[in-house]
Amino acid sequence: MKWPESRSIHGGEQKLFSFENGYGASLVKHFFSYGGKEDLWELMVLHDDFPCYTSPITDDVVGYLNDAEADALLEKIARLPKKFPDREIF
């Protein structure tokens, strides 16, 4: 998977991913992230650009990921089925 350019955040970096299924991910590596001090990534699953704590991937952030581990989780997120909001449509 091709990773986007990083943006600066909290003295470190962030990469934002968006997938056709409505999911996405935020990868961060900075002083306050889980693994940032060890030059490892923290991943948060997103849905419609908001944090998602109900995905089949995780119900929290996942920290201490090397590049290959982060990439494997990104691939799984990209393959999730589309999620529809739990609300009535009028």
C-alpha positions in Angstrom: 0.0 0.0 0.0 1.2 3.5 -0.9 1.6 5.6 2.2 0.7 9.4 2.0 3.1 12.2 2.9 3.4 12.9 6.5 2.2 16.1 8.2 3.8 17.5 11.4 2.0 16.9 14.7 3.2 17.3 18.3 6.9 17.4 17.2 6.4 14.1 15.2 4.4 13.0 12.2 1.0 11.8 11.1 -0.2 10.0 8.0 -3.9 10.0 7.2 -5.5 7.2 5.1 -8.9 7.1 3.5 -10.5 4.0 1.9 -13.5 3.5 -0.4 -15.4 1.6 2.2 -15.7 4.7 4.4 -13.0 3.7 6.8 -9.6 5.2 7.2 -6.7 5.4 9.6 -4.5 7.8 11.3 -0.9 6.7 11.9 1.1 8.9 14.3 4.6 8.8 15.7 5.4 11.4 18.2 6.5 11.8 21.8 3.0 11.2 23.3 2.0 8.3 21.0 2.2 4.6 22.0 5.6 3.7 20.6 6.6 7.1 19.4 9.7 7.2 21.6 10.8 4.0 20.1 10.2 5.3 16.5 7.1 3.0 16.2 3.6 3.9 15.0 0.3 4.2 16.8 -2.8 3.5 14.6 -6.4 4.8 15.1 -9.2 3.4 12.9 -11.4 6.1 11.4 -14.9 6.0 9.9 -16.1 9.0 7.9 -13.0 10.9 9.2 -13.9 10.4 12.9 -12.4 8.0 15.4 -14.0 4.6 15.3 -13.9 2.4 18.4 -16.4 -0.3 17.1 -14.5 -1.7 14.1 -13.6 -5.4 13.8 -9.9 -4.3 13.9 -9.8 -2.8 17.4 -11.9 -1.0 20.0 -9.0 1.3 20.8 -5.8 2.6 19.3 -3.0 0.1 18.5 0.5 1.1 19.4 4.1 0.0 19.0 3.7 -1.0 15.4 6.6 -1.2 13.0 6.0 -0.3 9.3 5.1 -3.9 8.2 2.7 -4.3 11.1 1.0 -1.0 10.4 0.8 -1.8 6.7 -0.9 -5.2 7.5 -3.5 -3.5 9.7 -4.1 -0.8 7.0 -4.7 -3.6 4.4 -7.3 -5.2 6.8 -9.1 -1.8 7.3 -9.2 -1.2 3.5 -10.9 -4.6 3.1 -13.6 -4.1 5.7 -17.2 -4.1 4.3 -18.9 -0.7 4.1 -20.4 0.4 7.4 -23.7 2.3 7.4 -24.5 4.8 10.1 -26.9 3.6 12.8 -29.5 6.2 12.1 -32.8 6.4 10.3 -32.8 7.8 6.8 -35.9 10.0 6.0 
